[in-house]
């Protein structure tokens, strides 16, 4: 056998190339080396942190010693006390309160407040310790301080406290604290947002506090912020949330009060910048939530055509927020729903159900269809014309994440629709969807589906055997037989009623087989008799 030298050289060359490629790949996978200068900086920073912690511990020990010797507390460095990590939260809050009540320089007061805020953010056991001292009056006083940073920190701490428990919101109102917050709405933007946020926390607690704030004119004052300064876009989110909380009051204020704010939200929605559009839509979503009494006023102030156009856009977050606003509006009167429909709402929903795979978007769209069916008469035919039910049947069969909601709408449409509408829904694929619904193991939905099937069978004008064959082809008869093993007795009885009522004379698959066997057996017997 001759040795092929050229082939060996070629194999060796390939092997060398593979080795080089593997080495290059390993080099790329190595973590890049850290520059020496950066390592030195990291080490210096670590040393600085250790020294700082050591100083803090020493300062705390000196502070405790001075306290035990009954020295003047004003001589203690409050920031050193609060920077300690050896004491419990309760002890640190005790030290903090004593420091706040002492004459302290503003340079020391600021770190004291910063540490207090951090304590309230991270500790759950501080509620009892807070109740031992009168923090609220002192913080309200500092919220009106001439030092901006101290003022800001005091407001932030009050926000954290009102988020912890309703008793702190109650205490602020009992001290007429909301009257001290209202002037802050007309100062710089950062104080406006803190004040609006704090008022929103208070308004979200209970009906008594909401009524007190509305009586004090807080809603009008918040709206005035945007009336005087329409460019305060950064405050829109917080203001929308606070207004939403105020509208939860039993005596809901008229939306005419917030007309300037609605106009601002509408202007943002109609802008060409996605960020501004989303802010406007998010604001509208908040003020239309659970506010059926004022939906008409709000709808009259916004560009409904633009709202539907926003829901048609491709950006998921923008589209979802617009759909949520539309869903809130559809809980209002029929006139608002018809106004949305006149601008192509149903067509847009049909396209969304056909194209979207996003669970949240599909749920919002399905919820809108449900609201339209509840709030608007004679809308089923419009939904049929825009292929909404056709897309819903596809969702029932192929998208388990939103299957139940889509199934409920199909069943409701067949329960409330006319004979013509029901037959059109069946042609759109509802019967195939009903087979899937009967497999969902939801007794209530299955019973409703069985009632709908009973109604459909009663409306069918074809010959009974033709209808039965169609239902058999779709697997509905087989599914009715399977339901005889259902754990719910009502489902069992209802399925048996349908079989007895509509398919009693129809030869089922098992019956066909047994009949053929009987005929063959009879033929064999006759042949045997003739031979004999």
PAKOLDO-385311 format. One record per atom (N, C-alpha, C, O): y, x, z. Coordinates in steps of 0.2 Angstrom, whole numbers, plus 5000, padded with zeros to 4 digits. Atoms other than C-alpha are relative to their C-alpha. Layout:
<lotis>
YXZ;...
</lotis>
This chain:
<lotis>
499450045000;500050005000;500650045000;500750095004;499449965000;501750074995;500549985005;500649925006;499450024996;503150085007;500649994997;500950034993;499450025003;504649995002;500650035004;500850005009;499549974996;506050115008;500749965000;501049955005;499450035001;507450015001;500049945005;500649925008;500050064996;506849865011;500150025007;500449985011;499949974993;506749965027;500750015002;500950005007;499349984999;508450025025;500549945001;500949935005;499750075000;509049845022;499949975007;500449945010;500150034993;508249785038;500350045006;500650005010;499649964995;508949925048;500749995000;501049985006;499350025001;510649885042;500249935003;500749935007;499950074997;510449705047;500050005007;500349975011;500149994993;509849755064;500650035003;500850005008;499449974997;511349865067;500649955000;501049955005;499450055001;512549725061;499949955006;500449935009;500250054994;511649605074;500250035006;500549995011;499949974993;511849725088;500850015001;501049995006;499249994999;513749755084;500349935001;500749925005;499850074999;513949565083;499949985007;500449945010;500150024993;513149535100;500550045005;500750015010;499549974995;514249675108;500749974999;501049975005;499450035000;515749605101;500149935003;500649915006;500150064997;515249435107;500150005008;500449975011;500049994993;514949505125;500750025002;501050005007;499349984998;516649585125;500549955000;500949945005;499550065000;517549425121;499849965006;500349925008;500150044994;516649345135;500250035007;500249995012;499849974994;517249465148;500649985002;501149964998;499350024998;518649415159;500550064999;500350115001;499549955001;520249505154;500250045007;500350015012;499949964994;520649645166;500849985002;501249974998;499350014997;522149615178;500450065000;500250115002;499549945000;523649735176;500150025007;500149995012;500049974994;523849855190;500749975004;500649965010;499450024997;525649795193;499949935003;500249915008;500150074998;525049615195;499550015007;499749975012;500549994994;523649675208;500550025006;500450005012;499549984995;525049765218;500449945003;500549935009;499650064998;526149605218;499649955004;499849935009;500450044996;524649505224;499950025007;499949995012;500149974994;524249625238;500650005005;500649985011;499450004996;526049635244;500249925002;500449915008;499950074998;526149445244;499549985006;499749945010;500550024995;524549425254;500250035007;500250005012;499849974994;525249555267;500649965003;500749955009;499450044997;526949455268;499749935003;500049925008;500250064997;525949295271;499750015007;499849975012;500349984994;524949375285;500550025006;500549995011;499449984996;526549445293;500449945002;500549935008;499750064998;527349275292;499649965005;499949935010;500450044996;525949185300;500050035007;500050005012;500049974994;525849315314;500749995004;500749975010;499450014997;527749295317;500049925003;500349915008;500050074998;527549105318;499649995006;499849955011;500450014994;526149115331;500450035006;500350005011;499649974995;527249235341;500549955003;500749945008;499450044999;528749115340;499749945004;500149925009;500250064996;527648965346;499850025007;500049985011;500249984993;526949065361;500750015004;500749995010;499450004996;528749105366;500349945001;500649935007;499850074999;529248925364;499749975005;500049935009;500450034994;527848865375;500250035007;500350005012;499849974994;528348995388;500749985002;500749975008;499350024998;530148945388;500049935002;500349915007;500150074998;529648765389;499749995007;499949965012;500350004994;528548805404;500450025006;500450005011;499549984995;529948895413;500649965000;501149975004;499550055000;531048745410;500750024998;501250015001;499449975003;532348835400;500349954995;500049904994;499650055004;533648745389;499650004993;499550054990;500450015006;532648675374;500450024994;500250034988;499649985005;534148705363;500050074998;500150094992;500049935002;533848885363;499350024996;499350074993;500749995004;532048865355;500249994993;500549944991;500050015007;531948885336;499549954998;498949964998;500450065002;531348715330;499550024994;498949994994;500449995005;530648785314;499450045002;498950034999;500649964997;529548905324;499549965003;498949975002;500550054996;528848765334;499649964994;499049964995;500350045005;528448665318;499650044996;499150014993;500449965004;527748805309;499350025003;498950065000;500649994997;526348825321;499449964998;499549914996;500650045003;524548785316;499550005006;498949985005;500450014994;523848795334;500049945004;499549925007;499950064996;524448635341;499849944996;499749944990;500250075003;523848455338;500649974997;501249994998;499450045004;524948335327;500449975006;501049975005;499650034995;525448245343;500450045004;501050035005;499649954996;526048395352;500650024995;501250034998;499549975005;527048455336;500549945000;501149954999;499550065000;527848275335;500450005006;501049985006;499650004994;528348285353;500550055000;501150045002;499549955001;529148455350;500649984996;501249994997;499550025005;530048385335;500549955002;501149965001;499550054998;530748235343;500550035005;501150025005;499549974995;531448345358;500550044996;501150044998;499649955004;532148465345;500649954996;501249974996;499650055004;532948315335;500649975005;501149965003;499650024995;533748255351;500550055003;500950035007;499649944997;534548425355;500550024995;500450004989;499449985005;536148495347;499750064996;499650114999;500449955005;535348585332;500550024995;500849974992;499649985006;536248685319;499749974993;499049974993;500350035006;535948605301;499650054997;499150024994;500549955003;535148765295;499350005004;498850015000;500750014997;533748735308;499849934999;499149925000;500250075001;533748545306;499649994994;499149954994;500350015006;533248555288;499250025000;498849984998;500749995000;531548645290;499649965005;499049955004;500350054996;531248535305;499849944997;499249914998;500150065004;531348385294;499450014995;499049964994;500549985005;530348465281;499350005003;498849975000;500649994997;528948505293;499749935002;499149915002;500250074998;528948325300;499849964994;499349924995;500250035006;528848255282;499250024999;498849984997;500749975002;527248365279;499549975005;499049965004;500450034995;526548305296;499849934998;499249914999;500150075001;526748125291;499549994994;499249944993;500450005006;525948155274;499350015001;498849984998;500749985000;524348235280;499649985006;499049985006;500350024994;523948165297;499949925001;500449895001;500150074999;523147995301;500149985008;500349935009;500050014993;523248015320;500750005003;500850005009;499350004997;525148025321;500349945001;500949945004;499750064999;525447845322;500249995007;500749965009;499950014993;525247835341;500550055003;500950035007;499549954998;526247995343;500749984998;501249995002;499450035002;527647915333;500349955004;500949945006;499850054996;527647765343;500350025007;500649985011;499749984994;528047865359;500750025000;501050025005;499349985001;529747915352;500449954996;500149924992;499550045004;531247825344;500250054994;500850074993;499849975006;531147915327;500449974996;500949994993;499650045005;531847775317;500750005001;501150024996;499350005000;533547765324;500350074998;500850074995;499849935001;533747955323;500050014993;500550044990;500149985007;533147965305;500549954996;500849984991;499450045003;534347815300;500650035001;501150034996;499449964999;535747915307;500050064996;500650074993;500049945004;535248075298;500049984992;500350014988;500050025007;535047965282;500749994997;500949984991;499350015002;536947945282;500450075002;501050075002;499749934999;537248135285;500450024995;500350004989;499649985005;538548225276;499750064996;499950084991;500449945003;537248365272;499549964995;499149934998;500450045005;536348305256;499350025001;498949975001;500749994999;534748395259;499749975006;499149955006;500350034994;534548335277;500049924998;499549895001;500050075002;535048155270;499349994996;499049944997;500650015004;533648175257;499450005004;498949965003;500649994996;532348235269;499949945005;499349915006;500050054995;532748095282;499749934996;499349904999;500250065004;532547955268;499350014998;498949964998;500649995002;530948035262;499549995006;498949965005;500550014994;530148035280;500049925001;499549905003;500050084999;530747845282;499549974995;499149924996;500450025006;529847815265;499250015002;498849965002;500749994998;528247895272;499849965006;499249935006;500150054994;528347795289;499949934998;499449905000;500150075002;528547625280;499449994996;499149944996;500650015004;527047665269;499450005005;498949985003;500549994995;526047705285;499849935003;499249915004;500150064996;526247535294;500649964999;501249984999;499450055000;527347375293;500450005006;501049985005;499650004994;527947395311;500750054999;501250035002;499449965002;529147535304;500549974996;501149974997;499550045004;529847425291;500449955004;501049945003;499750054996;530147285304;500550045004;501050015006;499649974996;530947415315;500750024997;501250014999;499449985004;532147475301;500549944999;501149945000;499650065001;532747295298;500349975007;500849955007;499750024993;532947255317;500650045002;501050025005;499449954998;534147405318;500549994994;501050034994;499550015006;535047335302;500050064996;500550084993;500049945004;534447485293;500149994992;500450034989;499950015007;534447405276;500850004998;501050014992;499350005001;536347385278;500350074999;500850084995;499849935001;536447575279;499750034994;500050084991;500349985006;535347595264;500449984994;500450014989;499650035006;536447485252;500550054998;500650054992;499549965003;537847605251;499850064996;500150094992;500349945003;536647745246;499949984992;499850034988;500150025007;536347645230;500650014995;500550014989;499449985004;538047695224;500250075001;500850095000;499849935000;537947875227;499650044994;499550014989;500349965005;537048015217;499349974999;499049945003;500650035002;535447975208;499450015004;499049975005;500649994995;534248055220;500049965006;499549945008;500050054994;534847955234;499949934998;499649895002;500150075002;534847795224;499249995000;499049945002;500850015001;532947825220;499749995007;499349955008;500350004993;532547865238;500149935004;499749905007;499950074997;533447705244;499749944997;499449905001;500350055004;532747595231;499250005002;498949955003;500749994998;530947665235;499949975007;499449935008;500050024993;531247635254;500049925000;499749895004;499950075000;531847455251;499449974997;499249914999;500650035004;530347425239;499450005005;499049955005;500549994995;529147485253;500149945005;499649915007;499950064995;529947355265;499949944997;499649895000;500150075003;529947215253;499349994998;499149934998;500750015002;528147245249;499549985006;498949975006;500350014994;527647215268;499849925001;499249915001;500250074998;527747025271;500649964998;501149984996;499550055002;528746865267;500650005004;501250005002;499550004996;529846885282;500550054998;501150044998;499649945002;530547055277;500349994993;500950014992;499750015006;530747005259;500649955000;501149964997;499550054999;531746845264;500650045003;501250025001;499449974997;532846955275;500450054995;501050054995;499749955005;533147085261;500449964994;501049974992;499750045005;533546945248;500749975003;501249965000;499450034996;534746865261;500650055000;501250035000;499549955000;535647025262;500350034994;500750074993;499749995006;535947035244;499750074997;500050104992;500249945002;534847185241;499850004992;499950054988;500150005007;534247125224;500650004995;500650044990;499449995004;535947105217;500350075000;500650094995;499749935000;536447275223;499650054996;499950094993;500449965005;534947355214;500249994993;500250044989;499850025007;535447265198;500650034998;500750054993;499349975001;537247325200;500050074998;500450104995;500149935002;536647505199;499950014993;500250054990;500149995007;536047475181;500649974996;500749984990;499450035003;537547365177;500550044999;500950054994;499549955000;538747495181;499850074996;500350104993;500349935004;537647645174;499449984996;498949994999;500650025004;536547585160;499650064998;499050054995;500449945002;535947765157;499650025006;499350085005;500449974994;535047775174;499349984999;498949945002;500750015002;533347775165;499550035005;499050005006;500549974995;532547885178;499849965006;499349975009;500150054994;532647745191;499649944998;499549905002;500350065003;531847615180;499449985003;499249935006;500750014997;530047635187;500149985007;499849925009;499950024993;530547625205;500349945001;500149905005;499750074999;531747485203;499649944997;499649895001;500450055002;530547385193;499549985005;499349925006;500550014994;529247405207;500349965006;500049915008;499650034995;530547355220;500149934999;500049885003;499950075002;531047205210;499449955000;499449905002;500750035000;529247155208;499849975007;499649925008;500150024993;529047155227;500449955002;500249905006;499550054998;530647055230;499849934997;499949885000;500150065004;530046925217;499349965003;499249915001;500650034997;528446895228;500249955005;499849925008;499750044995;529546795240;499849934998;499749914992;500250075001;529046615243;500549964996;500449924991;499550035004;530746555237;500250064995;500750104996;499949955005;530746655221;500750004997;501049954995;499350005002;532546715216;500049984992;499550004989;500050015008;533046665198;500150064997;500450114999;500049935004;532846795185;500750014997;500850064994;499349995002;534646765180;500450055004;500850095001;499749954996;535146875194;499850074997;500350124998;500249935002;534247025186;500150004992;499850054989;499950005007;534846985168;500250074998;500050104993;499849945002;535747155167;499450055000;499450094995;500649964999;534147245172;499549984994;499250034991;500450025006;533147145159;500250034994;499950054989;499749975006;534347195146;499950074999;499850094993;500149935000;534147375150;499350014998;499150064994;500749995002;532247365149;499949984993;499550014989;500150025007;532347275132;500350054996;500050074991;499749955004;533547405126;499550064999;499550104994;500549945000;532247545131;499449984996;499250024992;500650025004;530847445123;500250004992;499750024988;499850005007;531847435107;500250064997;500450074991;499849935002;532247615106;499550034996;498950004995;500549975005;531347735094;499650055003;499250085000;500449954997;530747855107;499449975004;499549925008;500650034996;529047825114;500050005007;499849955011;499949994993;529447885131;500449945003;500349915008;499550054998;530947765133;499649934999;499749885003;500450065001;529847625125;499549985005;499549925008;500550014994;528547645138;500349985006;500049945010;499650024994;529747645152;500249935000;500249895005;499850075000;530447485146;499549955001;499549905004;500650044999;528747405144;499750005007;499549945009;500349994993;528147465161;500549965005;500249925009;499550044996;529747385169;499949924999;499849895003;500150075001;529447215160;499349985002;499249925005;500750024997;527547225165;500149985007;499849945010;500050014993;528047235183;500449945002;500249905006;499650064998;529447095183;499749944997;499949885000;500350065003;528346975173;499449995004;499149935003;500650014996;526846995185;500149955005;500649965009;500050054995;526546845196;500749975000;500949965006;499350035000;528246775191;500049944995;500549944991;500150065005;527746615181;500749965000;500949944994;499450045000;529346525187;500650034995;501049994993;499449975003;530546645178;499850034993;500250064990;500349985007;529446685162;500549984995;500750024990;499650035006;530546575151;500750045000;500950064994;499449965000;532146665157;499950074997;500350104993;500149935002;531446835154;499850014993;500150054989;500150005007;530746795137;500649994996;500750024990;499450025004;532446725131;500450075000;500950074996;499549945000;533246895136;499750064996;500050114995;500349955003;531947005127;499949994992;499949934990;500250005008;531547045108;499249995000;498950045000;500750025000;529846955107;499750034994;499150064994;500349975006;529547015089;499950075001;499450104999;500149934999;529747195095;499550015005;499150065005;500550004995;528647165110;499350004996;498850044998;500650015003;527247105098;499950064995;499350094994;500049945005;527647255086;499750065005;499350105002;500349954996;527347375101;499349995002;498950055002;500750014999;525647295104;499650024994;499050024995;500349985007;525247335086;499950084999;499650104994;500049935001;525547525088;499450035002;498950005005;500649964999;524247655088;499950045007;499450055009;500049964994;524747745104;499749965006;499949905007;500450044996;523447685117;500449985006;500449925008;499650024994;524647685133;500549954998;500649915002;499550055002;526047605124;499749934998;500049885000;500350065002;524947475116;499749965006;499849905006;500350034994;524047435133;500649975004;500549915006;499550024996;525647415142;500449944997;500549895000;499850065004;526347295128;499549945001;499849885002;500550054999;524747195129;500049975007;499949915008;499950034993;524947175148;500649965001;500649915004;499450045000;526747115146;499849934997;500049884999;500150065004;526146985133;499549965004;499649905004;500550044995;524646935145;500449965005;500249915007;499650034994;525946905159;500449944997;500449895000;499650065003;527046795147;499549944999;499849894999;500450065001;525546695142;499849965005;499549905004;500150044995;525346635159;500549955002;500549905006;499550055000;526946535157;499949944997;499349924996;500050075003;527346375148;499850014992;499850074990;500350005006;526646335131;500650024995;500450054990;499549985004;528346365123;500150074999;500250104993;499949935000;528346545127;499450034996;499450084992;500649985004;526546565120;500149994993;499950034988;499950025007;527046475104;500550054997;500550074991;499549955003;528546595102;499750074999;499850104994;500449945002;527346745103;499649994994;499550044990;500550015006;526146665091;500450004993;500250024988;499650005006;527646635079;500150074997;500350084991;499949935002;527846825078;499450044999;499450104999;500649965002;526046865074;499650025005;499250075004;500449984994;525246875091;499250004998;498950054999;500750015001;523546805085;499750054995;499250084996;500249955005;523446915070;499950075003;499550105001;500049944997;523847065080;499450015005;499050065005;500650004996;522447015093;499450014996;498950054998;500650005004;521246995079;499850074998;499350104998;500149935002;521547175072;499850045006;499450095005;500249964994;521447245090;499349995002;499050045003;500750014999;519747165093;499650034995;499050054997;500449975005;519147235077;500050075000;499550104999;500049935000;519747405078;499950045006;499750105006;499949974994;519947455096;499350015003;498949975003;500649994996;518547535106;500250025007;499750035012;499849984993;519547565122;499949945004;500149885003;500250054996;518947465136;500649965003;500649905003;499450034997;520647425144;500449964995;500649914997;499650045005;521447375128;499649944998;499949884997;500450055001;519947265124;500149945005;500149885004;499950044995;520047185141;500649965000;500749905001;499450045001;521847145139;500149954995;500449904995;500050045006;521647075122;499649945001;499849884999;500450054998;520246965128;500349955005;500349895004;499650044995;521246905143;500649964996;500749904998;499550045003;522646855131;499749944996;500049894996;500450055004;521446755120;499949945005;500049885003;500150054995;520946665136;500649965002;500649905003;499350034998;522746635141;500249954995;500549904996;499850045006;523146565124;499649935000;499949884999;500450065000;521646445125;500249955005;500149895005;499950044994;522146385142;500749974999;500849915001;499350035000;524046365139;500249974994;500849944994;499850025006;524146315121;499549954997;498949974996;500450055003;523446155113;499950024992;500450054989;500250005008;522646155095;500150084998;500350094992;500049935002;522546345095;499450034998;499450094995;500649985002;520746365092;499950014993;499650064990;500049995008;520946345073;500350064998;500150094993;499649945001;522246475073;499650065001;499650114998;500449944998;521046595082;499450014995;499350064993;500649995005;519646555069;500350034994;500050074991;499749975007;520846585054;500150075000;500150104995;499949934999;521246755061;499450045002;499450105004;500749974999;519346795063;500050035008;499650075009;500049984993;519646815082;499349995003;499050035006;500750014998;517946735086;499550044997;499050055000;500549955004;517046835073;500050065004;499450095005;499949934996;517646995082;499749995007;499450045009;500350004993;517146925099;499349995000;498950025004;500850005001;515346885093;499850074999;499250095002;500249935001;515247065087;500150045007;499650085009;499949974994;515947125104;499449985005;499150025009;500550034995;514647015114;499350044998;499050065003;500649975002;513247095104;500050085000;499450115001;500049935001;513747275103;500450045005;500450105005;499649974995;514947315117;499949985007;500349935010;500150024994;514247295134;500550005006;500549965010;499549994995;515747355144;500549945001;500849935006;499650064999;516747195140;499649944997;499949894996;500450055002;515347085135;500149935003;500149885000;500050064996;515446955149;500649964999;500649904998;499450045001;517246915146;500149974993;500349914992;500050035007;517046895127;499549945000;499749894997;500550065000;515546785130;500349945003;500249885001;499750064997;516446675142;500549964996;500649904996;499550035005;517846645129;499649964994;499849904993;500450045005;516546595116;499749945002;499849894999;500250064997;515746475127;500549955001;500449895000;499550054999;517346395132;500349974994;500449914994;499750035007;517946375114;499549954998;499749904995;500450055002;516346285110;499949945004;499749885002;500050064996;516546175125;500649964999;500649894999;499450045001;518346125121;500249994993;500649954992;499850015007;518446135102;499749934997;499349905000;500250065003;518245995090;499350024996;499150074996;500649995004;516645965079;500150054995;499750104994;499949965005;517346055065;500150085002;499950124999;499949934998;517946205075;499450035003;499350095002;500749974997;516246225084;499650024994;499350084995;500449975006;515346235067;500350064997;499950104995;499849945003;516546365061;499950065004;499850115002;500149954995;516346465077;499250024999;499150084999;500749985001;514446455074;499950044993;499550094993;500149965006;514646515056;500350075001;500050124997;499849934998;515646665063;499550045004;499750105005;500549964997;514146715072;499849995007;499550035011;500150024992;514146625089;499349995002;499150015007;500750014998;512346575088;499650075002;499250075006;500349944999;511746755087;500350035007;499950065010;499749984994;512946795101;499749975006;499650005012;500350044994;512246655112;499350035002;499150035008;500649974998;510546745111;500150065005;499750065009;499849954995;511346895119;500249985006;500050015011;499750024993;512246795132;499449975004;499449985010;500650024996;510546715137;499650065003;499150045007;500449944997;509946895141;500450035006;500250085008;499549974995;511446935153;499849995007;500150035011;500250014993;510546875169;500649975004;500749995010;499450034996;512146775174;499949934999;500049894994;500250075000;511546605179;500549954998;500449904994;499450055001;513246515178;500150004992;500249954989;499949995007;513546585160;499449984996;499649954991;500550035003;511846545155;499949935000;499849904994;500050085000;511946365160;500549974996;500449934992;499450035005;513646345151;499750014993;499949974989;500249995006;512846425136;499449954998;499549924992;500550055001;511346305137;500349934998;500149894994;499650065001;512546155138;500350004993;500349954989;499749995007;513446225122;499549994995;499649964990;500550015005;511846235113;499849934999;499649914993;500250085001;511446055117;500549974996;500349924992;499450035003;513146005111;499950024992;500049974988;500049985007;512946105095;499449964996;499549944990;500650035003;511146035091;500249924999;499949894994;499850075001;511945855094;500449994994;500549944991;499550005005;513245895081;499750014993;500049994988;500349975007;512145965067;499749944996;499349904999;500250065004;511845835053;499450014996;499249974992;500649995004;510445925045;499449975002;499449945008;500650024997;508645875046;499850045006;499950105006;500149974994;507945915063;499550064999;499650115002;500449945001;506646035056;500450064997;500250124998;499649955003;507946125046;500450045005;500450105006;499649974995;508946155061;499550045005;499750095007;500549964996;507446205071;499850064997;499750115001;500249945004;506946325058;500550065001;500450125002;499549954999;508646405059;500150035007;500250095008;500049984993;508646415078;499450055001;499550095005;500649964999;506846485077;500150074997;500050125000;499949945003;507446615065;500550055004;500450115004;499549964996;508846675076;499750025007;500050065010;500449984994;507646685091;500249965006;500149985011;499850044995;508446545101;499549975003;499449965009;500650044997;506846445103;499650055004;499450035010;500449954996;505946605109;500350015006;500050025012;499649994994;507346635121;500049955005;499949965011;500150054996;507246465128;499350005004;499349985009;500750004997;505346485131;500050065005;499750055011;500049944995;505746655140;500349985006;500250005012;499650024995;506946565151;499649965005;499849945011;500550034995;505446475159;499850045006;499550025011;500149964995;505246625169;500650035004;500650085008;499349984997;507046635175;500049995007;499749945010;500050014992;507346665194;500449945002;500349915008;499650064998;508546515194;499749944998;499649934992;500450065002;507746345194;500449964996;500249924992;499650045004;509246265186;500050024993;500049984988;500149975007;509146375171;499349984997;499349964991;500750025002;507246345170;500049924997;499849914992;500050075002;507546155170;500449984994;500249944990;499650025005;508946155158;499750034993;499849994988;500349975006;508046265145;499449954998;499349944992;500550055001;506546145147;500249944997;499949914992;499750065003;507645995143;500250014993;500049974989;499849995007;508246075127;499450004996;499449984990;500650005004;506546115121;499749934999;499449914994;500350075001;505945935125;500449964996;500149924992;499650055003;507445855118;500150024992;500149974988;499849985006;507745955102;499450034996;499450034990;500549975003;506146045098;499349985002;498850025001;500650034998;504745935104;499550004995;498950014995;500550015006;503945905087;500050064995;499650064991;500049945004;504346075080;499450055001;499350075007;500649954998;502746185078;500350075001;500550104997;499749934998;503146345087;499550054997;498950034995;500449945003;502346515082;499349995002;498850004998;500750004997;500846505094;499649944997;499049944996;500350065003;500546325088;499750014993;499249984991;500249995007;500446375070;499450045000;498950034996;500649965000;499146505074;499449965002;498949974999;500650044997;498046395084;499849944995;499249934994;500250055005;498146255071;499650034994;499250004992;500449975006;497546375057;499350025002;498950014998;500749984997;496146435068;499649935000;499049934999;500450074999;495646245071;499849984993;499249964992;500150025007;495746215052;499450044997;499050014994;500549965002;494646365048;499349985003;498849985000;500650024997;493446315061;499649944998;499049934997;500250065002;493346145055;499750004993;499149974991;500349995007;493046205037;499350035000;498950024996;500749975000;491646315042;499549965003;498949965000;500550054998;490746175051;499849964995;499249944994;500150055005;490946065036;499550044995;499050014992;500449965004;490146205025;499350015002;498850004998;500749994997;488746235037;499649944999;499049944998;500450075000;488346045037;499849994993;499249964992;500250015007;488346045018;499350044998;498950024994;500549965002;487146185017;499349985003;498849985000;500650034996;485946105030;499849944995;499349904997;
</lotis>
